[in-house]
Amino acid sequence: MSQEHQQTIETVADLIHGANSVVVFTGAGISTESGIPDFRSAGGLWERYDPEEFTYQKFMSSENSRKLMWQLAKEFAPVLENAEPNPAHQAVVRLEEMNKLVCIITQNVDYLHQKAGNSESKVVELHGTMRYIRCLSCGQRYTAQEIQAVLEDGVEIPECHHCAGILKHEAIAFGEAMPAQAMLKAEHASKNCDVFIVIGSSLVVYPAASMPVVAKRSGASLIIVNREPTDLDSFADYIIRGSAGEAMDAILKSVEQRMDRA
Ligand SMILES: [Zn+2]
C-alpha cells in the first residue's frame, strides 16, 4: 500500500468517524469480489445474450422472450444462491453496527448486503432484486428458490400457482420504470447525509448515478472506491483505487481504532 493511499484511507476514516449519517452506494464492482460477474463487462452476460431480447416490453408481449429470460434465470440462480458476501459487504455491516449507516443504495440485485447482515430496512434496491418473483396479475410473491425448483422440473415458463398469471423477477428489466419508493428513499437519504461512499460502481447508469451528485450538491463529502476511473471522479473529494474489500476493510479498521480511543 502506497503512503498516499494509506493517507487517503486515514482521511476517509476521520470523515466517517466524525459523521453521523453515512450513505453507501454500491454497484456491480462490490459483488465481483463475491464471484458474481458484471453483466456489462467484457465477456459478461450481455455479450452472450442480446439485451434487446430482455426489454420489459418484449418480456410482456412475447412468450419466446419470457422463455429466454427463464432460461437465463435458471442458469444464473445457482451463482446467486452460492455467492457469499465479501469483506466490503462486511465493512458496510460494521458501519450499521456503529449506528452511522443511514442506508445502502444498491444497483445490485443479488441480496448480498442482506446476506452479510445489514437490516432489510437499510437496503434500498434501486434495480429491484432477483431474490423474489411476483405474479403480475394477483401480486403473489414467490422466492427464487421456489421457482427454481419448478424450472428444474422442466417447466420452461413458470406461471402463478393461484391465477396462472405472468411471473416476473422483482429485478427491473431494461425499459422498466425504477421502483418509485426506492427512488424517493434514495434521494432523501442522499440529500441529508454527511458522507456518501460509492463502492464498486462506474457511475454510468442513470438515474442511479445521479445520487452521488445530489449528495455532493447538498454538502456531503463524496468518496469513490472503485478499480477503474468513474464518470464522477472530478466531483469526488477522495478517490480510492483498488479492491473494494481491501479498501473498505482498511477504512473500517481505522474508524474502529478511533472509536476505541474515544
Ligand atoms: Zn397470480
Boltz pocket constraint, residues with backbone or C-beta under 6 A from the ligand:
constraints:
  - pocket:
      binder: B
      contacts: [[A, 135], [A, 136], [A, 137], [A, 138], [A, 139], [A, 140], [A, 160], [A, 161], [A, 162], [A, 163], [A, 164], [A, 165]]
      max_distance: 6.0
